[in-house]
Amino acid sequence: MAENFNPITGLDGADNMGGYKNRVLWIPEYAVTTVPKIPALSAVADNDDYVTASGSFTFKEATGKPIVFICTDKTVKYDAPSQGEIEGKSFAPAGEFFRAGAKAEYAAAARKFNNSPGYLVLEDMDGKQLLVGQPGLPCNLSAEFTGGQARADRRGVKFSFSADSVAPYIYLETKIDIDTLLED
């Protein structure tokens, strides 16, 4: 198989703001029948193909849709360190997001999605959507509540997520319209 090894150059004036937007989508594994996928290495033609999932989510119920979390600003974190042994390396995407407050709906979300496999979608600062989880390698959520100690402390629910992946990040080719989801 011929590989495309073009030079990797600098940013040359491109924006490089870190962090993620404060909107996160959660799609439980049990709610979907199809999931966007990255191609097998034998089907890769361009560099973008290595890390772009094509297709779209198909929900089991016609009314199914992703669950939108509006997170506290600057609390969405994503990293993908390398893992494994020599000649068996992969990536371990992991991160967290936080929703300040002690509303019953936040506690209910923590209970419903704690230890749930599924797919998480984050938005980077360029507007690209990252998919965490693939069929057979789902993203898992866990939740914890912090009530703060001093009256000046914030309280809320922190969701942590993790998955295994062949790529450090995967972009969605077909973006999900979060603005429309928020209108519903």
Stockholm file with secondary structure:
# STOCKHOLM 1.0

chainA/1-184         MAENFNPITGLDGADNMGGYKNRVLWIPEYAVTTVPKIPALSAVADNDDYVTASGSFTFKEATGKPIVFICTDKTVKYDAPSQGEIEGKSFAPAGEFFRAGAKAEYAAAARKFNNSPGYLVLEDMDGKQLLVGQPGLPCNLSAEFTGGQARADRRGVKFSFSADSVAPYIYLETKIDIDTLLED
#=GR chainA/1-184 SS CCCCCCCCCCCTTCCCCCSEEEEEEEEEGGGEEECCBCCCGGGCCSHHHHTEEBSCCEESSTTCCCEEEECCTTCCEEECCEESSTTCCEECCEEEEEEESCCHHHHHHHHHHTTCEEEEEEEETTSCEEEECBTTBCEEEEEEEECCSSTTSCCEEEEEEECCBSSSCCEESSCCCHHHHHHC
#=GC SS_cons         CCCCCCCCCCCTTCCCCCSEEEEEEEEEGGGEEECCBCCCGGGCCSHHHHTEEBSCCEESSTTCCCEEEECCTTCCEEECCEESSTTCCEECCEEEEEEESCCHHHHHHHHHHTTCEEEEEEEETTSCEEEECBTTBCEEEEEEEECCSSTTSCCEEEEEEECCBSSSCCEESSCCCHHHHHHC
//
